Amino acid sequence: MKTAVIVSGHMRTLDKTARQLRSIYPDAFWVVHAHKDDDCEKAFLLNPNICIIEAQPELPERREYAYQIGRGCPSIQGQLRQMWANLRAWQIYKKSGHNADCVVRVRPDLVFEVLPEAPTNDGIYFPKFANYWGLNDRFAFGSHDLMEKYMTRLLGFDRYIDHGGIFHMETYMGYVFKDIEVKRTNAIFHSLRKDGSLDKAIAKKEWGDIC
């Protein structure tokens, strides 16, 4: 199956995660959008087909974002930039002319304990854990059209806010796919921090996780 893997964000720990990530999808078309900082050139460890390095911009913050902020949201600007980086990476991918059957979105800091299933285009797959009352926004894969919806969700964010939605990324992801029957991957991963610690995968039924 023709597969594209899209990576975006800060490359802080990619020197520790790149080998495993690349081995999961050895024959895929890789697109990397890296934030321009001291770690950005680590992006080339993935041997990507396309690599763009640019600074993430300062994005406008509406006052409604702060008024409607949800639990556990550490930074309004950081969350906006994550969605912007997803959108920018998708735009770069589309300009490439590559047309994948399956698209994978993965953060560069993930370490997999249980590997994801083989690429497929029969829907969209989200993790079973860390859904925080919505859908986990760190890893997903699925058909081209559904992953386009995922990667470009920033475009509809203000409409969601205008309708009373809370500023909370997992909740918003759930809203984006509220009319679509999502599927679940058995993959389990942890986030590797700059200091070498792991932000471990946690599942709780009250978060909407499948335990």
C-alpha positions as CSV (number, residue, x, y, z in Angstrom):
1,M,0.0,0.0,0.0
2,K,1.3,3.4,-1.0
3,T,2.0,5.1,2.4
4,A,3.1,8.6,3.4
5,V,4.5,9.4,6.9
6,I,4.2,13.1,8.0
7,V,6.3,14.3,11.0
8,S,6.1,17.8,12.3
9,G,7.2,19.8,15.3
10,H,10.3,20.1,17.5
11,M,13.0,17.5,16.8
12,R,14.5,17.6,20.3
13,T,14.7,13.9,20.9
14,L,14.6,12.6,17.3
15,D,18.2,11.4,17.6
16,K,16.9,8.8,20.1
17,T,13.6,8.0,18.2
18,A,14.5,8.2,14.5
19,R,15.8,4.7,14.0
20,Q,12.7,3.0,15.4
21,L,10.3,5.3,13.6
22,R,12.0,4.8,10.3
23,S,12.0,1.0,10.8
24,I,8.3,0.9,11.2
25,Y,7.6,2.4,7.8
26,P,10.8,1.6,5.8
27,D,9.2,2.0,2.4
28,A,7.0,5.0,3.0
29,F,7.3,8.5,1.5
30,W,8.5,10.7,4.4
31,V,7.7,14.4,4.9
32,V,9.2,16.3,7.8
33,H,8.4,19.8,8.8
34,A,10.9,20.8,11.5
35,H,10.8,23.9,13.8
36,K,13.9,26.0,13.2
37,D,16.0,25.7,16.4
38,D,19.2,24.1,17.6
39,D,17.7,20.6,17.1
40,C,16.1,21.1,13.7
41,E,18.8,19.3,11.6
42,K,18.0,16.1,13.5
43,A,15.1,15.9,11.0
44,F,17.6,14.5,8.4
45,L,18.1,11.4,10.6
46,L,14.7,10.1,9.1
47,N,16.2,10.3,5.6
48,P,13.0,12.1,4.5
49,N,11.9,12.5,0.9
50,I,11.0,16.1,1.8
51,C,12.3,18.2,4.7
52,I,11.4,21.7,5.4
53,I,12.9,23.7,8.2
54,E,11.2,26.9,9.2
55,A,10.4,28.8,12.4
56,Q,6.9,28.4,13.7
57,P,5.2,31.8,13.7
58,E,3.6,33.7,16.5
59,L,-0.1,33.0,15.9
60,P,-2.9,35.4,16.9
61,E,-4.6,34.5,20.1
62,R,-8.3,35.4,20.5
63,R,-9.5,36.3,24.0
64,E,-12.1,33.5,23.6
65,Y,-9.2,31.0,23.7
66,A,-8.4,32.0,27.3
67,Y,-12.0,32.3,28.3
68,Q,-12.8,28.9,27.0
69,I,-9.6,27.1,27.9
70,G,-9.9,23.4,29.0
71,R,-8.2,21.3,31.6
72,G,-4.5,20.5,31.2
73,C,-3.8,23.0,28.4
74,P,-0.3,24.1,29.1
75,S,0.1,26.8,26.4
76,I,-2.3,28.4,24.1
77,Q,0.4,29.4,21.7
78,G,2.0,26.0,21.8
79,Q,-1.2,24.2,20.9
80,L,-2.0,26.6,18.1
81,R,1.5,26.1,16.7
82,Q,1.1,22.3,16.8
83,M,-2.0,22.6,14.6
84,W,-0.3,25.1,12.4
85,A,2.7,22.7,11.9
86,N,0.3,19.9,11.0
87,L,-1.4,22.1,8.4
88,R,1.9,23.3,7.0
89,A,3.3,19.8,6.7
90,W,0.1,18.8,4.8
91,Q,0.5,21.7,2.4
92,I,4.1,20.6,1.7
93,Y,3.0,17.1,1.2
94,K,0.2,18.1,-1.2
95,K,2.7,20.2,-3.3
96,S,4.9,17.1,-3.7
97,G,2.4,15.4,-5.9
98,H,2.6,12.2,-4.0
99,N,-0.8,10.5,-3.6
100,A,-0.8,8.0,-0.8
101,D,-3.4,5.4,0.0
102,C,-2.6,5.7,3.7
103,V,-1.2,8.7,5.6
104,V,0.5,8.4,9.0
105,R,0.9,11.3,11.3
106,V,3.5,10.8,14.0
107,R,5.2,13.1,16.5
108,P,9.0,13.0,16.4
109,D,9.3,12.3,20.2
110,L,7.4,9.0,20.3
111,V,8.9,5.7,21.4
112,F,6.7,2.7,20.6
113,E,6.3,-0.2,23.1
114,V,3.7,-1.9,20.9
115,L,4.1,-1.2,17.2
116,P,1.1,0.0,15.1
117,E,-0.7,-2.2,12.6
118,A,0.3,-2.2,8.9
119,P,-0.9,0.9,7.0
120,T,-4.5,0.8,5.8
121,N,-7.0,3.1,4.2
122,D,-10.2,1.6,5.6
123,G,-11.0,4.6,7.9
124,I,-8.9,6.5,10.5
125,Y,-7.2,4.9,13.5
126,F,-6.6,6.7,16.9
127,P,-4.8,5.4,20.0
128,K,-6.9,3.7,22.7
129,F,-5.2,5.8,25.5
130,A,-4.7,9.5,26.5
131,N,-7.8,10.6,24.7
132,Y,-8.7,13.1,27.5
133,W,-12.4,13.3,26.8
134,G,-11.8,13.5,23.0
135,L,-9.3,11.9,20.7
136,N,-5.5,11.5,21.2
137,D,-3.7,14.0,18.9
138,R,-0.2,12.5,19.0
139,F,-0.5,9.7,16.4
140,A,-3.0,8.6,13.8
141,F,-3.2,6.9,10.5
142,G,-5.8,6.2,7.8
143,S,-7.1,7.1,4.4
144,H,-5.9,10.1,2.5
145,D,-9.1,12.0,2.8
146,L,-9.7,11.4,6.5
147,M,-6.1,12.3,7.3
148,E,-6.4,15.5,5.3
149,K,-9.3,16.4,7.7
150,Y,-7.0,15.6,10.6
151,M,-4.0,17.6,9.3
152,T,-5.9,20.7,8.3
153,R,-8.2,21.0,11.4
154,L,-6.7,24.4,12.3
155,L,-8.8,25.8,9.4
156,G,-12.0,25.1,11.3
157,F,-10.8,25.8,14.8
158,D,-12.3,29.3,15.1
159,R,-15.7,28.2,14.0
160,Y,-15.6,25.5,16.7
161,I,-14.7,28.2,19.3
162,D,-17.4,30.5,18.0
163,H,-19.9,27.7,18.7
164,G,-18.8,27.5,22.3
165,G,-16.1,24.8,22.0
166,I,-13.4,24.6,24.6
167,F,-9.8,25.3,23.9
168,H,-8.6,21.8,24.4
169,M,-6.9,19.8,21.7
170,E,-8.2,16.3,22.3
171,T,-11.7,17.6,22.7
172,Y,-11.4,19.5,19.5
173,M,-10.1,16.4,17.7
174,G,-13.1,14.5,18.9
175,Y,-15.3,17.3,17.6
176,V,-13.6,17.2,14.1
177,F,-14.5,13.5,13.9
178,K,-17.8,13.5,15.7
179,D,-19.7,12.3,12.6
180,I,-17.2,9.6,11.6
181,E,-16.8,6.2,13.1
182,V,-13.2,6.2,14.2
183,K,-11.2,3.0,14.7
184,R,-8.6,2.2,17.2
185,T,-5.0,1.1,16.9
186,N,-3.4,-1.3,19.4
187,A,-0.2,0.7,19.2
188,I,1.2,1.9,22.6
189,F,3.8,4.6,22.7
190,H,5.5,7.0,25.2
191,S,6.8,10.5,24.7
192,L,10.5,11.0,25.2
193,R,11.4,14.2,26.9
194,K,14.6,16.2,26.4
195,D,15.9,15.2,29.8
196,G,15.6,11.5,28.8
197,S,12.5,10.8,30.9
198,L,9.4,9.1,29.4
199,D,5.9,10.5,29.5
200,K,4.3,7.1,29.9
201,A,1.1,6.0,28.1
202,I,-1.9,6.2,30.5
203,A,-5.4,4.9,30.0
204,K,-8.4,5.8,32.1
205,K,-12.1,5.0,31.3
206,E,-13.2,8.4,32.5
207,W,-11.1,10.0,29.8
208,G,-12.9,8.0,27.2
209,D,-10.0,5.5,26.8
210,I,-10.4,1.9,25.9
211,C,-8.8,0.0,28.9
